[in-house]
Amino acid sequence: MKIPRFILLSTGLALLLLAVLSLLSRYWIPQYSLLAMCAATAVSFVSTIFAYSITYMGLRQHTRNFIGFMMAGMLAKMLAGMLSVIIVAIQFRSVRNEYIVMFFISYFIFTGFEVYGLMRKLRAN
């Protein structure tokens, strides 16, 4: 899956996730901060786009080094995510629980979508 198509599909996935969050925060769990949950989803979304771009460009240039590029992309994504979780946990104690839970939920959703997109790239035509 090419990078623009991946960005388009993952943007749709992010918007769907944000719509579900909006509904949940309005009707089911109104005491939680919608802004914190949206920020967690946005950090996960941006880091996924960055990691996919690194891996895809590396795969396009050097197919033999695919595992190295994939590990570098995943490591960059994980470090960015952990840095954001640590900053929120230290600085914004009132919203840390919903941020951390929503970050990891969206992180795993976007990681699964990223791996799916990369595996489609590796299929024989």
N, C-alpha and C positions, 0 to 999 in steps of 0.2 A: 504494500500500500504506500503510495507516494506521500511525501510530507504534507502537501496542501490538503489532500484528501483525509489524512489522519487528523490534521488540525480541525478540519470541518466536522468530522464525525465525533471527535472527542469534545469539541465545543457543544455539539448537540447533546452529548452525554452529560456534560457539565451543566447545561441549562436544564435538562431533565432532573438531574440531581438537585439543583437549586430550587426547582419548582416543588419537588417533593419536600425539601427542607422548609420551604415557605408554608406549605400546607400543614406540615407537622408542627411547626412553631406557632402557627395561628390557632389551630384547633385542638391539638393533642398535647403538646408540651410548651405552653406559652411562657413558662418561667425561664426558658433558656434563651440565650442571646443569638438571634438570627445573624447578626453581623459576625460574630465569632465563628459560627458554623460556615458562613459563606466565605470568610477569609481562609479557613482551613481547606475548603474545597478549591479555592483559587490557587493557593500555594501548591496543592497536590496537582492541579491541572497544569500550571506553568512548569513545574518540575518534570512532569511527564512529557510535555512537548519538547522540552530541552533534551531529556534523555533519549527520546525517540529520534530526534534530529541527529544527535551525536552517533547513535548506533546505525541509523539508516545511511548517513553519509560515509561512515566507516565501512559499512557493508558494500556500498556502491563502489568504493575505491579499492578496498583490499578484502576480498571475500575470505581469504584464508585467516584473517585476523578478526573474524566476526565475534568470537567469544571474548576477545580482549576489549573490543569496542562496546559490546553489550555489557560487560562487567563495569567498564568505565562509566557508561551512561547510567546504569543502575546505582553505582556508588555515588555519582554526583547527585542523583535524585534523592537517595537516602540521606546524604549529608545535608542537603538543603532542607529536607523535611525535618530531620532531627534538630537542626539549628533553629528552625521556626518553632518547634515544639518546646525546646529549652527556653527560648526567649519568652514565649507566652506563659510557660509555667512559672518563670521567675518574675516577670513584670506585670502580668495581668492575672492575678490569682482568682479573681471573681469569675472568669470565663474559661479557666484552664481545662476543666473537665469536659465541657462540650466541644471545645476546640480540639483536644487530643482525641476524643472518640470519633469526631467527625473527620479529622485528618486521616486517621488510620482506616476508616471505612472507605473514604474516597481514594486514599492511597492504594488500597488493594483493588478497588474497582478499576482505577486507571492503569495500574500495573498489569492487571489481567488483559485489559484492552490493548495495552502496548505490546505485550507478548503475542497476542493474537495477530496484531498488525505485522509484527516482525516475522512470525511464522508463515504468514501469507506471502511475504516477500521471498522466503526460502523455498517455497513449493516449486516443483518443476512445472513448466508450462506445457 
